[in-house]
């Protein structure tokens, strides 16, 4: 028998089997059952069809981790529309690019971020704008909010709660598992974000893998610390919902609130980048909060491993169980885990060295480390190669970028997604990242394109040449640093201060992308053909570290 793998099955299952059980604790303190959550999603589905949205049309969601995000996501997918979550840390010109690139028809934006959409609404194809609090959208007057002049440059925002109350009747179209259902935008090695295309099949299979390797059960209480826009929250909007577990929504990560939720709501599972773990440790050191509630706690952290001291604190002092996972937006994202318990003793301190590694592949996932000829490197834990991946959770390709898709899957080895991370493999087959091939900085779990930052800095008249690289950071793992050649050639009087260049970046890029340091230099190291040798700059920054990537 063959049954189509559809993402709508997850909420359907929760409503069918856990309808009267609590689904979500909202940031407002309201509690919704799965029946109530599903009815609100139905209202969004009905509204979308009433404004002409059909299968394949794009619907964007700009929202922190609130119940509105879940409702808008499922409501969109129930009518076959393509859920397009947006990173709320971006700036106006990023949203303008994405809304145009994806051809978005409808935007739901949380009131705290709607003004960023309002600022570009005349320059995007989107026709319908919805928020959860019209009165708090900056630039919208009371008359606009209540349906004022249609030719007003501001206004025409509709209330989410009002539109979903009008009707819950909609027609669910026939869908197939190979149809596109989500586009997740990621910072690439070029300035423009790329839309990662994910089908019902890739999303569903990834949710199955998350359910298994995350050990998600119906009695779990999941705390939303991981942004839902991050490849749909690592698949947790599907896995947690489909398993009928409780979800605690948030509007950001606050250490006090995290420990309070663990204590008062019995949180049993959360995700936390190494930077979030650092915040929790700092708060724990200062306030000594209760770290467990009625349920045992497990926490997943992703990417470059946290230091052993962090893992030790989380497990030995918090009493939590830590899982280290790895992947990329293009790969679902998760493809490996270090949670292979037959390879370590949970009571032994030696486990920390194992848990720092990225590990080996999820079920059904082929993870290799290959040399420049596409051959597997030896399992000697010394020979460095690039990580390549093949699995059912890997994307189909980039939205309307066939050349970038071709390169991503066929650089060293045909038919594998090339991660851009350089690693070694030990005798057990577990990988450990040593360096990064791609021109990407990963700071606090966020991808930052160094080329994008260079493009921003080049727009300043006082900048003659520039190279941006990752620099070590105790807080973020790594942060952008800019090496700037002054346009006037004078490093002692460059015509601009480092602080002014940092502010210039802050005015023209998302805050998390802003370089934390600027160094003026007479010249940049280059090859004989004039290509900047960033590797030399990175070696200078990382000479006191044991690897060329940050633990964050």
SULSUL-V137418 format. One record per residue. N is the residue number from 1. RES is the residue in one small letter. SS is DSSP state (H for helix, E for strand, C for the rest). PHI is phi as a letter, one per 40 degrees, with the letter a starting at -180 (999 if undefined). OMEGA is omega as a letter, one per 30 degrees, with the letter a starting at -180 (NA if undefined). Layout:
# SULSUL-V137418
n=N res=RES ss=SS phi=PHI omega=OMEGA
n=N res=RES ss=SS phi=PHI omega=OMEGA
This chain:
# SULSUL-V137418
n=1 res=x ss=C phi=999 omega=l
n=2 res=x ss=C phi=b omega=l
n=3 res=x ss=C phi=b omega=a
n=4 res=x ss=C phi=d omega=l
n=5 res=x ss=C phi=c omega=a
n=6 res=x ss=C phi=b omega=a
n=7 res=x ss=C phi=c omega=l
n=8 res=x ss=H phi=c omega=a
n=9 res=x ss=H phi=c omega=a
n=10 res=x ss=H phi=c omega=l
n=11 res=x ss=H phi=c omega=l
n=12 res=x ss=H phi=d omega=a
n=13 res=x ss=H phi=c omega=l
n=14 res=x ss=H phi=c omega=l
n=15 res=x ss=H phi=c omega=a
n=16 res=x ss=H phi=c omega=a
n=17 res=x ss=H phi=b omega=a
n=18 res=x ss=H phi=b omega=a
n=19 res=x ss=C phi=d omega=a
n=20 res=x ss=C phi=c omega=a
n=21 res=x ss=C phi=c omega=a
n=22 res=x ss=E phi=c omega=l
n=23 res=x ss=E phi=b omega=a
n=24 res=x ss=E phi=a omega=l
n=25 res=x ss=E phi=b omega=a
n=26 res=x ss=C phi=c omega=l
n=27 res=x ss=C phi=c omega=l
n=28 res=x ss=C phi=c omega=a
n=29 res=x ss=C phi=g omega=l
n=30 res=x ss=C phi=c omega=l
n=31 res=x ss=E phi=b omega=a
n=32 res=x ss=E phi=b omega=l
n=33 res=x ss=E phi=c omega=l
n=34 res=x ss=H phi=c omega=l
n=35 res=x ss=H phi=c omega=a
n=36 res=x ss=H phi=c omega=l
n=37 res=x ss=H phi=c omega=l
n=38 res=x ss=H phi=c omega=l
n=39 res=x ss=H phi=c omega=l
n=40 res=x ss=H phi=c omega=l
n=41 res=x ss=H phi=c omega=l
n=42 res=x ss=H phi=c omega=l
n=43 res=x ss=H phi=c omega=l
n=44 res=x ss=H phi=c omega=l
n=45 res=x ss=H phi=d omega=a
n=46 res=x ss=H phi=c omega=l
n=47 res=x ss=H phi=c omega=a
n=48 res=x ss=H phi=d omega=l
n=49 res=x ss=H phi=c omega=l
n=50 res=x ss=H phi=c omega=l
n=51 res=x ss=C phi=b omega=l
n=52 res=x ss=C phi=g omega=l
n=53 res=x ss=C phi=c omega=l
n=54 res=x ss=C phi=b omega=a
n=55 res=x ss=C phi=c omega=l
n=56 res=x ss=C phi=g omega=l
n=57 res=x ss=C phi=c omega=a
n=58 res=x ss=E phi=c omega=l
n=59 res=x ss=E phi=b omega=a
n=60 res=x ss=E phi=c omega=l
n=61 res=x ss=E phi=b omega=l
n=62 res=x ss=E phi=b omega=a
n=63 res=x ss=C phi=a omega=l
n=64 res=x ss=C phi=c omega=a
n=65 res=x ss=C phi=c omega=l
n=66 res=x ss=C phi=b omega=l
n=67 res=x ss=H phi=c omega=l
n=68 res=x ss=H phi=c omega=l
n=69 res=x ss=H phi=c omega=l
n=70 res=x ss=H phi=c omega=a
n=71 res=x ss=H phi=c omega=a
n=72 res=x ss=H phi=c omega=l
n=73 res=x ss=H phi=c omega=a
n=74 res=x ss=H phi=c omega=l
n=75 res=x ss=H phi=c omega=l
n=76 res=x ss=H phi=c omega=a
n=77 res=x ss=H phi=c omega=l
n=78 res=x ss=H phi=c omega=l
n=79 res=x ss=C phi=b omega=l
n=80 res=x ss=C phi=g omega=l
n=81 res=x ss=C phi=c omega=a
n=82 res=x ss=E phi=c omega=l
n=83 res=x ss=E phi=c omega=a
n=84 res=x ss=E phi=b omega=a
n=85 res=x ss=E phi=c omega=a
n=86 res=x ss=C phi=b omega=l
n=87 res=x ss=C phi=c omega=a
n=88 res=x ss=C phi=c omega=l
n=89 res=x ss=C phi=c omega=a
n=90 res=x ss=C phi=c omega=l
n=91 res=x ss=C phi=b omega=a
n=92 res=x ss=H phi=d omega=a
n=93 res=x ss=H phi=c omega=l
n=94 res=x ss=H phi=c omega=l
n=95 res=x ss=H phi=c omega=l
n=96 res=x ss=H phi=c omega=a
n=97 res=x ss=H phi=c omega=a
n=98 res=x ss=H phi=c omega=a
n=99 res=x ss=H phi=c omega=l
n=100 res=x ss=H phi=c omega=a
n=101 res=x ss=H phi=c omega=a
n=102 res=x ss=H phi=c omega=a
n=103 res=x ss=C phi=g omega=a
n=104 res=x ss=E phi=c omega=a
n=105 res=x ss=E phi=c omega=a
n=106 res=x ss=E phi=b omega=l
n=107 res=x ss=E phi=b omega=l
n=108 res=x ss=E phi=b omega=l
n=109 res=x ss=E phi=b omega=l
n=110 res=x ss=C phi=d omega=a
n=111 res=x ss=C phi=d omega=a
n=112 res=x ss=C phi=c omega=a
n=113 res=x ss=C phi=b omega=a
n=114 res=x ss=H phi=c omega=a
n=115 res=x ss=H phi=c omega=l
n=116 res=x ss=H phi=c omega=l
n=117 res=x ss=H phi=c omega=l
n=118 res=x ss=H phi=d omega=a
n=119 res=x ss=C phi=c omega=a
n=120 res=x ss=C phi=b omega=a
n=121 res=x ss=H phi=c omega=l
n=122 res=x ss=H phi=c omega=a
n=123 res=x ss=H phi=b omega=a
n=124 res=x ss=C phi=b omega=a
n=125 res=x ss=C phi=c omega=a
n=126 res=x ss=C phi=c omega=a
n=127 res=x ss=C phi=b omega=a
n=128 res=x ss=E phi=b omega=a
n=129 res=x ss=E phi=b omega=a
n=130 res=x ss=E phi=b omega=l
n=131 res=x ss=E phi=b omega=a
n=132 res=x ss=C phi=c omega=l
n=133 res=x ss=C phi=a omega=a
n=134 res=x ss=H phi=d omega=a
n=135 res=x ss=H phi=c omega=a
n=136 res=x ss=H phi=b omega=l
n=137 res=x ss=C phi=c omega=a
n=138 res=x ss=C phi=c omega=l
n=139 res=x ss=C phi=g omega=l
n=140 res=x ss=C phi=b omega=a
n=141 res=x ss=C phi=c omega=a
n=142 res=x ss=H phi=c omega=a
n=143 res=x ss=H phi=c omega=l
n=144 res=x ss=H phi=c omega=a
n=145 res=x ss=H phi=c omega=a
n=146 res=x ss=C phi=c omega=l
n=147 res=x ss=C phi=g omega=a
n=148 res=x ss=C phi=c omega=a
n=149 res=x ss=C phi=d omega=a
n=150 res=x ss=C phi=c omega=a
n=151 res=x ss=C phi=c omega=l
n=152 res=x ss=C phi=c omega=l
n=153 res=x ss=C phi=c omega=l
n=154 res=x ss=C phi=b omega=l
n=155 res=x ss=C phi=g omega=a
n=156 res=x ss=C phi=g omega=l
n=157 res=x ss=E phi=c omega=l
n=158 res=x ss=E phi=b omega=a
n=159 res=x ss=E phi=c omega=l
n=160 res=x ss=H phi=d omega=a
n=161 res=x ss=H phi=c omega=l
n=162 res=x ss=H phi=c omega=a
n=163 res=x ss=H phi=c omega=a
n=164 res=x ss=H phi=c omega=l
n=165 res=x ss=H phi=c omega=a
n=166 res=x ss=H phi=c omega=a
n=167 res=x ss=C phi=a omega=l
n=168 res=x ss=C phi=b omega=a
n=169 res=x ss=C phi=c omega=l
n=170 res=x ss=C phi=a omega=l
n=171 res=x ss=C phi=b omega=l
n=172 res=x ss=C phi=c omega=a
n=173 res=x ss=C phi=c omega=l
n=174 res=x ss=C phi=c omega=a
n=175 res=x ss=C phi=b omega=l
n=176 res=x ss=C phi=b omega=a
n=177 res=x ss=C phi=c omega=a
n=178 res=x ss=C phi=c omega=l
n=179 res=x ss=C phi=c omega=l
n=180 res=x ss=E phi=c omega=l
n=181 res=x ss=E phi=b omega=l
n=182 res=x ss=E phi=a omega=l
n=183 res=x ss=E phi=b omega=l
n=184 res=x ss=E phi=b omega=a
n=185 res=x ss=E phi=c omega=a
n=186 res=x ss=E phi=b omega=l
n=187 res=x ss=C phi=c omega=l
n=188 res=x ss=C phi=b omega=l
n=189 res=x ss=C phi=c omega=l
n=190 res=x ss=C phi=b omega=a
n=191 res=x ss=C phi=c omega=a
n=192 res=x ss=C phi=c omega=l
n=193 res=x ss=C phi=c omega=l
n=194 res=x ss=E phi=b omega=l
n=195 res=x ss=E phi=c omega=l
n=196 res=x ss=E phi=c omega=a
n=197 res=x ss=E phi=c omega=a
n=198 res=x ss=E phi=b omega=a
n=199 res=x ss=E phi=c omega=l
n=200 res=x ss=H phi=d omega=a
n=201 res=x ss=H phi=c omega=a
n=202 res=x ss=H phi=c omega=l
n=203 res=x ss=H phi=c omega=a
n=204 res=x ss=H phi=c omega=a
n=205 res=x ss=H phi=c omega=l
n=206 res=x ss=H phi=c omega=l
n=207 res=x ss=H phi=c omega=l
n=208 res=x ss=H phi=c omega=a
n=209 res=x ss=H phi=c omega=l
n=210 res=x ss=H phi=c omega=l
n=211 res=x ss=H phi=c omega=a
n=212 res=x ss=H phi=c omega=a
n=213 res=x ss=H phi=c omega=l
n=214 res=x ss=C phi=c omega=l
n=215 res=x ss=C phi=f omega=a
n=216 res=x ss=C phi=c omega=a
n=217 res=x ss=C phi=b omega=a
n=218 res=x ss=C phi=c omega=l
n=219 res=x ss=C phi=c omega=l
n=220 res=x ss=C phi=c omega=l
n=221 res=x ss=E phi=b omega=a
n=222 res=x ss=E phi=c omega=l
n=223 res=x ss=E phi=c omega=a
n=224 res=x ss=C phi=c omega=l
n=225 res=x ss=C phi=c omega=l
n=226 res=x ss=C phi=c omega=l
n=227 res=x ss=C phi=d omega=l
n=228 res=x ss=C phi=c omega=a
n=229 res=x ss=C phi=c omega=l
n=230 res=x ss=C phi=c omega=a
n=231 res=x ss=H phi=f omega=a
n=232 res=x ss=H phi=f omega=l
n=233 res=x ss=H phi=f omega=a
n=234 res=x ss=H phi=f omega=a
n=235 res=x ss=C phi=g omega=a
n=236 res=x ss=H phi=c omega=l
n=237 res=x ss=H phi=c omega=l
n=238 res=x ss=H phi=c omega=a
n=239 res=x ss=H phi=c omega=a
n=240 res=x ss=H phi=c omega=l
n=241 res=x ss=H phi=c omega=a
n=242 res=x ss=H phi=c omega=l
n=243 res=x ss=C phi=c omega=l
n=244 res=x ss=C phi=g omega=a
n=245 res=x ss=C phi=c omega=l
n=246 res=x ss=E phi=c omega=a
n=247 res=x ss=E phi=b omega=l
n=248 res=x ss=E phi=b omega=a
n=249 res=x ss=C phi=c omega=a
n=250 res=x ss=C phi=a omega=l
n=251 res=x ss=C phi=b omega=a
n=252 res=x ss=C phi=h omega=a
n=253 res=x ss=C phi=b omega=l
n=254 res=x ss=C phi=b omega=a
n=255 res=x ss=H phi=d omega=a
n=256 res=x ss=H phi=c omega=a
n=257 res=x ss=H phi=c omega=l
n=258 res=x ss=H phi=c omega=a
n=259 res=x ss=H phi=c omega=l
n=260 res=x ss=H phi=c omega=l
n=261 res=x ss=H phi=c omega=l
n=262 res=x ss=H phi=c omega=a
n=263 res=x ss=H phi=c omega=a
n=264 res=x ss=H phi=c omega=a
n=265 res=x ss=H phi=b omega=l
n=266 res=x ss=C phi=g omega=l
n=267 res=x ss=C phi=d omega=a
n=268 res=x ss=C phi=b omega=a
n=269 res=x ss=E phi=a omega=l
n=270 res=x ss=E phi=a omega=l
n=271 res=x ss=E phi=b omega=a
n=272 res=x ss=C phi=a omega=l
n=273 res=x ss=C phi=c omega=l
n=274 res=x ss=H phi=d omega=l
n=275 res=x ss=H phi=c omega=l
n=276 res=x ss=H phi=c omega=l
n=277 res=x ss=H phi=d omega=l
n=278 res=x ss=H phi=c omega=l
n=279 res=x ss=H phi=c omega=l
n=280 res=x ss=H phi=c omega=l
n=281 res=x ss=H phi=c omega=l
n=282 res=x ss=H phi=c omega=l
n=283 res=x ss=H phi=c omega=l
n=284 res=x ss=H phi=c omega=l
n=285 res=x ss=H phi=c omega=a
n=286 res=x ss=H phi=c omega=a
n=287 res=x ss=H phi=b omega=l
n=288 res=x ss=C phi=f omega=a
n=289 res=x ss=C phi=c omega=l
n=290 res=x ss=C phi=c omega=a
n=291 res=x ss=C phi=b omega=l
n=292 res=x ss=C phi=b omega=l
n=293 res=x ss=C phi=b omega=a
n=294 res=x ss=C phi=c omega=a
n=295 res=x ss=C phi=b omega=l
n=296 res=x ss=C phi=c omega=a
n=297 res=x ss=C phi=b omega=l
n=298 res=x ss=E phi=b omega=a
n=299 res=x ss=E phi=b omega=l
n=300 res=x ss=E phi=b omega=l
n=301 res=x ss=E phi=b omega=a
n=302 res=x ss=E phi=b omega=l
n=303 res=x ss=C phi=g omega=l
n=304 res=x ss=C phi=c omega=a
n=305 res=x ss=C phi=c omega=l
n=306 res=x ss=C phi=c omega=l
n=307 res=x ss=C phi=d omega=l
n=308 res=x ss=H phi=d omega=a
n=309 res=x ss=H phi=c omega=l
n=310 res=x ss=H phi=c omega=l
n=311 res=x ss=H phi=c omega=a
n=312 res=x ss=H phi=c omega=l
n=313 res=x ss=H phi=c omega=a
n=314 res=x ss=H phi=c omega=a
n=315 res=x ss=H phi=c omega=a
n=316 res=x ss=H phi=c omega=a
n=317 res=x ss=H phi=c omega=l
n=318 res=x ss=C phi=c omega=a
n=319 res=x ss=C phi=g omega=l
n=320 res=x ss=C phi=c omega=l
n=321 res=x ss=E phi=b omega=a
n=322 res=x ss=E phi=b omega=l
n=323 res=x ss=E phi=b omega=l
n=324 res=x ss=E phi=b omega=a
n=325 res=x ss=E phi=b omega=a
n=326 res=x ss=E phi=a omega=l
n=327 res=x ss=E phi=i omega=l
n=328 res=x ss=E phi=a omega=l
n=329 res=x ss=H phi=d omega=a
n=330 res=x ss=H phi=c omega=a
n=331 res=x ss=H phi=b omega=l
n=332 res=x ss=C phi=h omega=g
n=333 res=x ss=E phi=c omega=a
n=334 res=x ss=E phi=c omega=a
n=335 res=x ss=E phi=b omega=l
n=336 res=x ss=E phi=b omega=l
n=337 res=x ss=E phi=a omega=l
n=338 res=x ss=C phi=c omega=a
n=339 res=x ss=C phi=c omega=l
n=340 res=x ss=C phi=b omega=a
n=341 res=x ss=H phi=c omega=l
n=342 res=x ss=H phi=c omega=a
n=343 res=x ss=H phi=b omega=l
n=344 res=x ss=C phi=a omega=l
n=345 res=x ss=C phi=c omega=a
n=346 res=x ss=C phi=c omega=l
n=347 res=x ss=C phi=c omega=a
n=348 res=x ss=C phi=b omega=l
n=349 res=x ss=C phi=c omega=l
n=350 res=x ss=C phi=c omega=a
n=351 res=x ss=H phi=c omega=a
n=352 res=x ss=H phi=c omega=l
n=353 res=x ss=H phi=c omega=l
n=354 res=x ss=H phi=c omega=a
n=355 res=x ss=H phi=c omega=l
n=356 res=x ss=C phi=c omega=a
n=357 res=x ss=C phi=c omega=l
n=358 res=x ss=C phi=c omega=l
n=359 res=x ss=E phi=g omega=l
n=360 res=x ss=E phi=b omega=a
n=361 res=x ss=E phi=c omega=l
n=362 res=x ss=C phi=d omega=l
n=363 res=x ss=C phi=d omega=l
n=364 res=x ss=C phi=g omega=a
n=365 res=x ss=E phi=b omega=l
n=366 res=x ss=E phi=c omega=a
n=367 res=x ss=E phi=b omega=a
n=368 res=x ss=E phi=b omega=l
n=369 res=x ss=E phi=b omega=a
n=370 res=x ss=E phi=b omega=l
n=371 res=x ss=C phi=c omega=a
n=372 res=x ss=C phi=c omega=l
n=373 res=x ss=C phi=c omega=l
n=374 res=x ss=C phi=g omega=l
n=375 res=x ss=C phi=c omega=l
n=376 res=x ss=E phi=c omega=l
n=377 res=x ss=C phi=c omega=l
n=378 res=x ss=C phi=c omega=l
n=379 res=x ss=C phi=c omega=a
n=380 res=x ss=C phi=b omega=a
n=381 res=x ss=C phi=g omega=a
n=382 res=x ss=C phi=b omega=a
n=383 res=x ss=C phi=c omega=a
n=384 res=x ss=C phi=c omega=l
n=385 res=x ss=E phi=a omega=l
n=386 res=x ss=E phi=c omega=l
n=387 res=x ss=E phi=c omega=l
n=388 res=x ss=E phi=b omega=a
n=389 res=x ss=E phi=b omega=l
n=390 res=x ss=E phi=b omega=a
n=391 res=x ss=E phi=a omega=a
n=392 res=x ss=C phi=c omega=l
n=393 res=x ss=C phi=c omega=a
n=394 res=x ss=C phi=c omega=a
n=395 res=x ss=C phi=d omega=l
n=396 res=x ss=C phi=c omega=a
n=397 res=x ss=E phi=i omega=l
n=398 res=x ss=E phi=c omega=a
n=399 res=x ss=C phi=c omega=l
n=400 res=x ss=C phi=f omega=l
n=401 res=x ss=C phi=b omega=a
n=402 res=x ss=H phi=c omega=a
n=403 res=x ss=H phi=c omega=l
n=404 res=x ss=H phi=c omega=l
n=405 res=x ss=H phi=c omega=l
n=406 res=x ss=H phi=d omega=a
n=407 res=x ss=H phi=c omega=a
n=408 res=x ss=H phi=c omega=a
n=409 res=x ss=H phi=b omega=a
n=410 res=x ss=H phi=a omega=a
n=411 res=x ss=C phi=c omega=l
n=412 res=x ss=C phi=c omega=a
n=413 res=x ss=C phi=b omega=a
n=414 res=x ss=C phi=c omega=l
n=415 res=x ss=C phi=g omega=l
n=416 res=x ss=C phi=b omega=l
n=417 res=x ss=E phi=c omega=a
n=418 res=x ss=E phi=c omega=a
n=419 res=x ss=E phi=c omega=a
n=420 res=x ss=E phi=g omega=l
n=421 res=x ss=E phi=b omega=a
n=422 res=x ss=E phi=b omega=a
n=423 res=x ss=E phi=a omega=l
n=424 res=x ss=E phi=b omega=a
n=425 res=x ss=E phi=b omega=l
n=426 res=x ss=C phi=c omega=a
n=427 res=x ss=C phi=c omega=l
n=428 res=x ss=C phi=c omega=a
n=429 res=x ss=C phi=g omega=l
n=430 res=x ss=C phi=c omega=a
n=431 res=x ss=E phi=c omega=l
n=432 res=x ss=E phi=a omega=a
n=433 res=x ss=E phi=c omega=a
n=434 res=x ss=E phi=b omega=a
n=435 res=x ss=E phi=a omega=a
n=436 res=x ss=E phi=b omega=l
n=437 res=x ss=C phi=c omega=a
n=438 res=x ss=C phi=c omega=a
n=439 res=x ss=C phi=c omega=a
n=440 res=x ss=E phi=b omega=l
n=441 res=x ss=E phi=b omega=l
n=442 res=x ss=E phi=b omega=a
n=443 res=x ss=E phi=b omega=a
n=444 res=x ss=C phi=g omega=l
n=445 res=x ss=C phi=g omega=a
n=446 res=x ss=E phi=b omega=l
n=447 res=x ss=E phi=c omega=l
n=448 res=x ss=E phi=b omega=l
n=449 res=x ss=E phi=c omega=l
n=450 res=x ss=H phi=c omega=l
n=451 res=x ss=H phi=c omega=l
n=452 res=x ss=H phi=c omega=l
n=453 res=x ss=H phi=c omega=l
n=454 res=x ss=H phi=c omega=l
n=455 res=x ss=H phi=c omega=l
n=456 res=x ss=H phi=c omega=a
n=457 res=x ss=H phi=c omega=l
n=458 res=x ss=H phi=c omega=a
n=459 res=x ss=C phi=c omega=l
n=460 res=x ss=C phi=c omega=a
n=461 res=x ss=C phi=c omega=a
n=462 res=x ss=C phi=c omega=a
n=463 res=x ss=E phi=c omega=l
n=464 res=x ss=E phi=c omega=l
n=465 res=x ss=E phi=a omega=a
n=466 res=x ss=E phi=a omega=l
n=467 res=x ss=E phi=b omega=l
n=468 res=x ss=E phi=b omega=a
n=469 res=x ss=E phi=b omega=l
n=470 res=x ss=E phi=c omega=l
n=471 res=x ss=E phi=b omega=a
n=472 res=x ss=E phi=c omega=l
n=473 res=x ss=E phi=a omega=l
n=474 res=x ss=C phi=c omega=a
n=475 res=x ss=C phi=c omega=a
n=476 res=x ss=C phi=b omega=a
n=477 res=x ss=E phi=g omega=l
n=478 res=x ss=E phi=a omega=l
n=479 res=x ss=E phi=b omega=l
n=480 res=x ss=E phi=c omega=l
n=481 res=x ss=E phi=b omega=a
n=482 res=x ss=E phi=b omega=l
n=483 res=x ss=E phi=c omega=a
n=484 res=x ss=E phi=b omega=l
n=485 res=x ss=E phi=c omega=a
n=486 res=x ss=E phi=c omega=l
n=487 res=x ss=C phi=c omega=l
n=488 res=x ss=C phi=c omega=l
n=489 res=x ss=C phi=g omega=a
n=490 res=x ss=C phi=b omega=a
n=491 res=x ss=C phi=c omega=l
n=492 res=x ss=C phi=c omega=l
n=493 res=x ss=C phi=b omega=a
n=494 res=x ss=C phi=c omega=l
n=495 res=x ss=C phi=g omega=l
n=496 res=x ss=C phi=a omega=l
n=497 res=x ss=C phi=c omega=l
n=498 res=x ss=H phi=d omega=a
n=499 res=x ss=H phi=c omega=l
n=500 res=x ss=H phi=c omega=l
n=501 res=x ss=H phi=c omega=l
n=502 res=x ss=H phi=c omega=l
n=503 res=x ss=H phi=c omega=l
n=504 res=x ss=H phi=c omega=l
n=505 res=x ss=H phi=c omega=a
n=506 res=x ss=H phi=c omega=a
n=507 res=x ss=H phi=c omega=a
n=508 res=x ss=H phi=b omega=l
n=509 res=x ss=C phi=a omega=l
n=510 res=x ss=C phi=d omega=a
n=511 res=x ss=H phi=d omega=a
n=512 res=x ss=H phi=c omega=l
n=513 res=x ss=H phi=c omega=a
n=514 res=x ss=C phi=c omega=l
n=515 res=x ss=C phi=c omega=l
n=516 res=x ss=C phi=c omega=l
n=517 res=x ss=E phi=a omega=l
n=518 res=x ss=E phi=b omega=l
n=519 res=x ss=E phi=b omega=l
n=520 res=x ss=E phi=c omega=a
n=521 res=x ss=C phi=b omega=l
n=522 res=x ss=C phi=c omega=a
n=523 res=x ss=C phi=a omega=l
n=524 res=x ss=C phi=b omega=l
n=525 res=x ss=C phi=c omega=a
n=526 res=x ss=E phi=b omega=l
n=527 res=x ss=C phi=c omega=l
n=528 res=x ss=C phi=c omega=l
n=529 res=x ss=C phi=c omega=l
n=530 res=x ss=C phi=g omega=l
n=531 res=x ss=C phi=c omega=a
n=532 res=x ss=E phi=c omega=l
n=533 res=x ss=C phi=c omega=a
n=534 res=x ss=H phi=c omega=a
n=535 res=x ss=H phi=d omega=l
n=536 res=x ss=H phi=c omega=l
n=537 res=x ss=H phi=c omega=l
n=538 res=x ss=H phi=c omega=l
n=539 res=x ss=H phi=d omega=l
n=540 res=x ss=H phi=c omega=a
n=541 res=x ss=H phi=c omega=a
n=542 res=x ss=H phi=b omega=a
n=543 res=x ss=C phi=c omega=a
n=544 res=x ss=C phi=c omega=a
n=545 res=x ss=C phi=b omega=a
n=546 res=x ss=C phi=c omega=l
n=547 res=x ss=C phi=a omega=a
n=548 res=x ss=C phi=b omega=l
n=549 res=x ss=C phi=b omega=a
n=550 res=x ss=C phi=c omega=l
n=551 res=x ss=C phi=c omega=a
n=552 res=x ss=C phi=a omega=NA
